[in-house]
Amino acid sequence: MNTKQIIGCKKNDKRYITRILTLIISILLLILIAIVSVGFGSVKFELNEVWETILGRGSSAASAIIFKSRIPRAIISIVVGMNLAIAGALLQAVMRNPLADPGIIGVSSGAALASVILLLALPQHAGLLSLGAFIGGTLASFFVYILAYKRSFEPVRIVLAGIAVNAVLGAGISLLSLLYSDRIQSAMLWLNGSIAGKTWNQVRLLIPYSAAGLIAAFLSVNLANTLLLGDDTAKSLGVRLGTVRIFLCIVAAFLTGVSVATIGIIGFIGLIVPHVARLLVGSDYRFLLPASAVMGAILLLVADTVARSAFSPLELPAGIIMAIAGGPFFIYLMRKRRSYQL
């Protein structure tokens, strides 16, 4: 008996059809929101203006704004949203806790601290940011894993270990900010998770790394499903649980590191999105991962749109919008004890 037989549903099952329809509707919604979001900002465009510009029939001013600024931002929002949502879903499988999230358990802070150190030590080698962020995020996830594991994973222990690691890493970032305020001031907006000013250069750096991480994540769907069976059942199927957990942590840390290196710290996407996706398509990672990817893209795209248009001409970092939305949701999950188990 394999994991598909235990967890999944067959193609002629009504649940299978419902989940496929949910994915299709989510993708169509993402496309619509992406087109609409391009029109919002300090300079607003009607939907027909956006469409005409995309087709090459818009004014030169509209073309400059939409193609040089808005579309790159939309692409970055979509890709980073996918990365963080999938990273959160994988970490929740590893720790068997829907409160696990790259931001809450310190993975994002580890990636950010490593990136800040690289910015200070090797400012001329910005191309190493993704690698450094990946290493920092991986080390942070391993620390949480080691601190939280004691014969088994307990939800409270995971959250407490993550908070502790997050606090230490956050203190490290704050210390560097104070000691090198003259050199790191320009990075403050980046640390708050801002997509402002991103161009095609960041898109070209983000896409290859993200593609590699996303491919690895989708290839590990069955591994994630085995963790849902419980340790005893997974071991009876011949699964090496330690190896699986380490591999999934590495994939999640890589996706988080690439994202943090591009736009900084964005919290709560990895917490909110997999939880909502699980309610819509279930816990089977064959459906949960693609649903999380699409919904993560939608959420960050909406957050960035609100950030640049709600207080126009003032533009807020998207990370602030996500914190405002994610904080209450995290409290909600904490109060629902039944949500602790996947």
BAGU-561396 format. One line per field, with one value per residue (C-alpha): x, z, y; residue number from 0; residue in three letters. Coordinates in pm, 1 decimal. Each point is the difference from the previous one (the first is absolute). Layout:
% BAGU-561396
X <- c(X,...)
Z <- c(Z,...)
Y <- c(Y,...)
k <- c(NUM,...)
r <- c(ALA,...)
END
This chain:
% BAGU-561396
X <- c(0.0,142.3,-63.7,-240.1,-221.6,10.6,-29.3,-109.4,-315.6,-60.8,-60.9,-362.1,-56.9,-215.4,261.6,259.8,-219.2,-81.7,367.6,92.7,-278.6,124.1,349.8,-130.3,-214.5,295.9,226.4,-260.3,-43.2,377.0,13.9,-286.1,151.0,341.1,-148.8,-206.6,288.0,219.4,-239.1,31.6,260.5,87.6,-103.5,-322.0,-105.1,-337.8,-22.9,-42.2,312.7,198.8,-120.8,70.9,349.3,72.8,-107.6,241.6,-260.5,39.0,162.4,373.9,-49.2,-227.0,238.8,294.9,-179.0,-167.3,284.9,293.2,-155.7,-340.4,46.2,338.7,-155.8,-294.2,230.8,212.6,-312.6,-132.5,325.9,88.9,-356.9,27.4,339.6,-106.8,-334.0,161.7,280.7,-261.5,-192.2,317.6,104.5,-348.5,42.8,342.2,-114.1,-358.3,-125.5,-200.0,154.3,338.8,96.4,333.1,-46.4,-132.1,259.2,297.3,84.4,-67.0,201.3,289.2,-4.3,-24.8,289.3,224.0,-96.6,75.0,341.3,74.1,-116.9,239.5,296.2,-23.6,-218.2,155.5,-121.6,-377.3,-35.4,90.4,-304.8,-217.6,267.3,65.7,-368.6,-48.2,281.9,-135.1,-355.0,117.4,202.0,-294.7,-238.2,245.1,32.8,-377.8,-15.7,261.8,-151.4,-356.2,60.3,-9.4,-117.5,-276.0,-116.8,-235.4,-172.1,72.4,368.4,34.1,-156.5,209.4,322.5,-85.0,-75.0,330.4,204.7,-188.8,69.6,373.1,33.3,-211.1,226.9,298.9,-155.4,-80.4,355.1,151.0,-244.5,124.4,369.5,-2.8,-287.4,191.7,42.2,-323.6,-259.4,-86.3,-80.7,-265.7,-278.2,121.5,-17.3,-364.4,-89.5,-37.6,-49.4,34.5,256.5,46.5,78.7,64.0,350.7,-150.8,-240.7,290.6,180.2,-310.9,-146.6,280.6,46.9,-373.3,-58.0,257.1,-156.4,-356.8,92.2,165.9,-307.6,-245.7,222.8,-18.0,-381.4,-4.3,266.2,-214.3,-301.7,185.6,55.9,-377.1,-34.7,173.4,346.8,-91.9,-191.3,267.6,274.3,-200.9,3.2,378.5,22.0,311.2,-171.7,315.0,120.0,-343.4,-32.2,348.3,-59.7,-334.1,156.5,275.0,-253.1,-209.1,307.3,118.0,-332.6,-10.2,360.3,-50.1,-309.5,162.1,304.8,-230.0,-249.5,82.1,-212.6,-366.3,-183.0,-309.4,-41.4,136.1,-241.2,-323.7,6.7,56.5,-267.2,-257.7,106.6,-38.0,-358.0,-75.9,189.0,90.9,336.2,114.1,316.7,-73.5,-269.0,117.2,330.6,-141.3,-293.3,240.2,218.4,-288.5,-158.1,336.3,51.8,-346.8,53.2,335.4,-120.4,-297.7,222.4,241.0,-288.2,-149.0,343.5,62.2,-350.5,-182.9,200.9,111.0,232.3,152.9,100.2,19.3,208.5,-209.6,139.0,-192.6,-326.7,62.9,78.5,-327.4,-192.9,200.9,21.2,-372.4,-5.3,288.3,-184.6,-308.1,197.2,163.1,-343.5,-136.3,176.3,-143.1,204.3,324.7,-9.6,5.8)
Z <- c(0.0,-96.7,127.9,-284.7,107.0,364.5,-28.6,-349.0,-199.9,-332.6,-324.2,-15.4,355.7,39.3,232.9,-275.3,-244.2,263.7,78.2,-366.6,-49.5,304.0,-148.1,-339.1,157.6,213.7,-305.6,-190.7,302.4,18.8,-366.4,48.8,315.1,-169.8,-290.1,231.0,243.8,-276.8,-23.9,365.6,148.2,18.3,-365.5,-61.3,-324.0,-99.2,-83.2,-372.3,7.9,161.2,-256.9,-292.9,134.6,42.4,-362.2,-105.8,-80.1,307.4,38.0,49.0,360.4,86.0,-165.7,197.3,335.0,-62.1,-170.7,194.6,347.0,48.8,-188.7,162.5,340.2,-81.4,-111.1,314.4,219.0,-170.0,18.9,357.0,111.8,-147.9,162.2,350.2,-10.1,-111.8,253.6,272.8,-119.8,0.2,346.8,128.6,-137.0,161.8,339.7,-27.3,117.4,-200.3,214.3,-163.2,-232.1,-140.8,182.6,332.2,51.6,-97.1,-352.0,-149.6,272.7,-55.4,-371.3,69.1,249.0,-243.5,-275.3,219.3,90.7,-369.5,-82.2,261.1,-66.5,-378.4,-139.5,-343.1,-21.3,3.3,-210.6,307.1,194.9,-100.3,101.7,329.0,79.4,-74.8,237.6,272.4,-37.1,0.5,318.6,170.4,-94.9,131.7,331.7,39.1,-100.7,259.7,278.0,-65.3,-42.4,311.8,-94.5,-199.6,-118.2,227.1,-141.3,300.6,2.5,-369.4,42.1,309.0,-167.0,-307.2,205.3,185.8,-318.6,-167.0,295.4,-0.2,-374.5,9.9,272.9,-222.9,-283.3,236.5,137.8,-346.9,-86.1,295.7,-45.2,-373.5,-31.6,-259.5,-226.6,51.2,-6.2,-360.4,100.7,256.5,-259.4,-131.0,351.1,24.0,-313.1,-276.8,-370.7,-84.1,-264.9,-116.2,-368.4,-262.0,147.5,317.9,-209.5,-193.7,324.5,170.3,-270.2,-45.2,373.6,65.1,-289.2,145.4,346.8,-124.9,-211.9,302.5,210.7,-246.0,-42.4,377.5,15.9,87.1,266.9,163.9,-16.6,180.2,298.5,34.2,60.2,336.0,92.1,61.9,-327.5,-198.9,146.9,-84.9,-364.0,10.8,17.0,155.7,195.4,99.3,-358.7,-124.2,262.8,-67.6,-375.9,34.9,242.5,-254.1,-279.9,223.1,114.0,-358.5,-116.3,301.7,-46.3,-366.4,88.7,290.3,-212.4,-259.1,201.5,367.8,278.6,-80.2,283.5,34.1,-363.1,89.8,292.8,-150.5,-347.8,72.8,269.3,-239.1,-279.9,235.1,71.9,-374.4,-143.7,299.3,137.1,-300.9,-115.4,-364.4,23.8,299.7,-154.2,-329.4,184.4,247.0,-284.3,-179.4,316.3,127.3,-326.7,29.1,361.6,-52.8,-324.2,184.0,292.4,-232.3,-187.3,326.2,122.6,-301.4,-49.3,336.7,121.0,-335.3,-62.6,315.3,-57.8,281.5,1.4,-83.2,315.2,213.6,-175.6,53.0,368.9,46.0,-167.4,137.6,368.6,73.7,-204.8,204.8,323.5,-142.7,-70.0,342.4,166.7,-208.3,165.4,-247.8,-271.7,156.8,-172.0,-375.2)
Y <- c(0.0,340.0,351.8,81.7,-288.9,101.8,380.1,86.7,-39.3,-170.5,185.8,-109.9,118.4,312.6,146.3,-27.8,192.7,263.0,52.0,33.5,255.6,191.5,14.6,116.6,272.5,112.9,26.9,202.5,226.4,49.6,104.8,246.8,151.8,28.9,198.0,223.0,61.2,138.8,294.6,102.7,232.1,369.2,12.4,-193.8,-164.1,-135.7,-368.7,72.6,221.9,-279.8,-250.7,232.8,66.6,-370.7,-51.1,276.6,261.0,222.7,340.0,31.0,120.2,-291.7,-245.5,133.7,-28.2,-334.8,-185.6,145.2,8.9,-159.3,-329.4,-81.0,68.9,-224.9,-281.8,31.1,4.3,-313.3,-195.9,100.9,-70.3,-348.7,-57.5,101.2,-181.4,-325.9,41.6,36.7,-305.5,-212.0,117.4,-83.3,-352.3,-36.0,126.1,-128.2,335.3,256.6,276.4,-62.2,284.0,126.2,330.0,-126.8,-274.8,214.4,-118.7,343.5,172.8,-239.5,74.3,374.1,-0.5,-186.2,245.7,301.9,-142.4,-50.0,353.2,134.7,-227.5,-43.0,280.4,-45.1,-360.7,47.8,-314.4,-206.6,120.2,-294.8,-251.0,176.5,31.6,-370.8,-96.3,227.6,-129.9,-362.4,44.8,169.6,-282.6,-259.8,185.6,3.1,-367.6,-96.9,212.4,-116.3,-373.3,-216.8,-348.7,169.8,341.8,188.8,310.3,220.7,-98.4,81.9,344.0,78.2,-114.0,205.3,308.8,-38.6,-43.2,284.1,229.8,-74.2,47.7,316.1,134.0,-71.3,200.2,287.8,-2.4,20.3,277.8,203.9,-71.7,69.2,247.2,202.9,-301.4,-189.7,276.3,-77.2,-358.0,94.2,12.9,-334.7,-151.9,109.7,-194.0,255.5,-66.8,370.0,81.8,-358.4,-33.0,-264.6,-46.1,-147.9,-209.0,-151.8,-86.1,-137.4,-223.5,-260.3,-61.4,-8.5,-240.1,-240.4,20.5,-38.6,-302.7,-162.1,76.4,-154.9,-305.3,-51.0,-18.6,-370.9,54.2,267.0,-230.8,-276.9,228.6,41.0,-372.8,18.6,-120.7,-363.9,-43.9,183.6,-219.3,-311.3,119.1,18.6,380.3,151.8,273.2,187.3,23.3,107.8,272.2,135.2,7.0,180.9,249.7,70.7,57.5,229.3,192.2,38.4,143.2,231.6,109.8,86.2,202.5,185.8,80.0,157.8,206.1,-48.0,-143.2,-67.1,-169.4,-216.2,-112.1,-342.0,-12.8,133.3,-148.8,-372.3,15.7,147.9,-235.9,-295.7,102.0,14.6,-298.6,-214.9,-113.7,-203.2,177.9,-87.3,265.9,201.2,112.1,136.2,158.5,161.3,126.3,170.9,141.3,122.8,184.6,155.9,107.4,172.7,158.7,148.9,108.9,181.8,164.0,127.1,111.9,222.3,135.3,22.5,300.8,139.0,178.9,-152.1,-361.7,-252.9,-318.3,-306.1,-162.1,248.0,-84.7,-371.5,57.4,189.0,-282.4,-291.7,94.6,-46.1,-321.5,-142.3,83.4,-172.6,-318.5,8.8,10.3,-289.1,-290.5,-245.9,171.7,-114.7,-336.1,-49.0)
k <- c(0,1,2,3,4,5,6,7,8,9,10,11,12,13,14,15,16,17,18,19,20,21,22,23,24,25,26,27,28,29,30,31,32,33,34,35,36,37,38,39,40,41,42,43,44,45,46,47,48,49,50,51,52,53,54,55,56,57,58,59,60,61,62,63,64,65,66,67,68,69,70,71,72,73,74,75,76,77,78,79,80,81,82,83,84,85,86,87,88,89,90,91,92,93,94,95,96,97,98,99,100,101,102,103,104,105,106,107,108,109,110,111,112,113,114,115,116,117,118,119,120,121,122,123,124,125,126,127,128,129,130,131,132,133,134,135,136,137,138,139,140,141,142,143,144,145,146,147,148,149,150,151,152,153,154,155,156,157,158,159,160,161,162,163,164,165,166,167,168,169,170,171,172,173,174,175,176,177,178,179,180,181,182,183,184,185,186,187,188,189,190,191,192,193,194,195,196,197,198,199,200,201,202,203,204,205,206,207,208,209,210,211,212,213,214,215,216,217,218,219,220,221,222,223,224,225,226,227,228,229,230,231,232,233,234,235,236,237,238,239,240,241,242,243,244,245,246,247,248,249,250,251,252,253,254,255,256,257,258,259,260,261,262,263,264,265,266,267,268,269,270,271,272,273,274,275,276,277,278,279,280,281,282,283,284,285,286,287,288,289,290,291,292,293,294,295,296,297,298,299,300,301,302,303,304,305,306,307,308,309,310,311,312,313,314,315,316,317,318,319,320,321,322,323,324,325,326,327,328,329,330,331,332,333,334,335,336,337,338,339,340,341)
r <- c(MET,ASN,THR,LYS,GLN,ILE,ILE,GLY,CYS,LYS,LYS,ASN,ASP,LYS,ARG,TYR,ILE,THR,ARG,ILE,LEU,THR,LEU,ILE,ILE,SER,ILE,LEU,LEU,LEU,ILE,LEU,ILE,ALA,ILE,VAL,SER,VAL,GLY,PHE,GLY,SER,VAL,LYS,PHE,GLU,LEU,ASN,GLU,VAL,TRP,GLU,THR,ILE,LEU,GLY,ARG,GLY,SER,SER,ALA,ALA,SER,ALA,ILE,ILE,PHE,LYS,SER,ARG,ILE,PRO,ARG,ALA,ILE,ILE,SER,ILE,VAL,VAL,GLY,MET,ASN,LEU,ALA,ILE,ALA,GLY,ALA,LEU,LEU,GLN,ALA,VAL,MET,ARG,ASN,PRO,LEU,ALA,ASP,PRO,GLY,ILE,ILE,GLY,VAL,SER,SER,GLY,ALA,ALA,LEU,ALA,SER,VAL,ILE,LEU,LEU,LEU,ALA,LEU,PRO,GLN,HIS,ALA,GLY,LEU,LEU,SER,LEU,GLY,ALA,PHE,ILE,GLY,GLY,THR,LEU,ALA,SER,PHE,PHE,VAL,TYR,ILE,LEU,ALA,TYR,LYS,ARG,SER,PHE,GLU,PRO,VAL,ARG,ILE,VAL,LEU,ALA,GLY,ILE,ALA,VAL,ASN,ALA,VAL,LEU,GLY,ALA,GLY,ILE,SER,LEU,LEU,SER,LEU,LEU,TYR,SER,ASP,ARG,ILE,GLN,SER,ALA,MET,LEU,TRP,LEU,ASN,GLY,SER,ILE,ALA,GLY,LYS,THR,TRP,ASN,GLN,VAL,ARG,LEU,LEU,ILE,PRO,TYR,SER,ALA,ALA,GLY,LEU,ILE,ALA,ALA,PHE,LEU,SER,VAL,ASN,LEU,ALA,ASN,THR,LEU,LEU,LEU,GLY,ASP,ASP,THR,ALA,LYS,SER,LEU,GLY,VAL,ARG,LEU,GLY,THR,VAL,ARG,ILE,PHE,LEU,CYS,ILE,VAL,ALA,ALA,PHE,LEU,THR,GLY,VAL,SER,VAL,ALA,THR,ILE,GLY,ILE,ILE,GLY,PHE,ILE,GLY,LEU,ILE,VAL,PRO,HIS,VAL,ALA,ARG,LEU,LEU,VAL,GLY,SER,ASP,TYR,ARG,PHE,LEU,LEU,PRO,ALA,SER,ALA,VAL,MET,GLY,ALA,ILE,LEU,LEU,LEU,VAL,ALA,ASP,THR,VAL,ALA,ARG,SER,ALA,PHE,SER,PRO,LEU,GLU,LEU,PRO,ALA,GLY,ILE,ILE,MET,ALA,ILE,ALA,GLY,GLY,PRO,PHE,PHE,ILE,TYR,LEU,MET,ARG,LYS,ARG,ARG,SER,TYR,GLN,LEU)
END
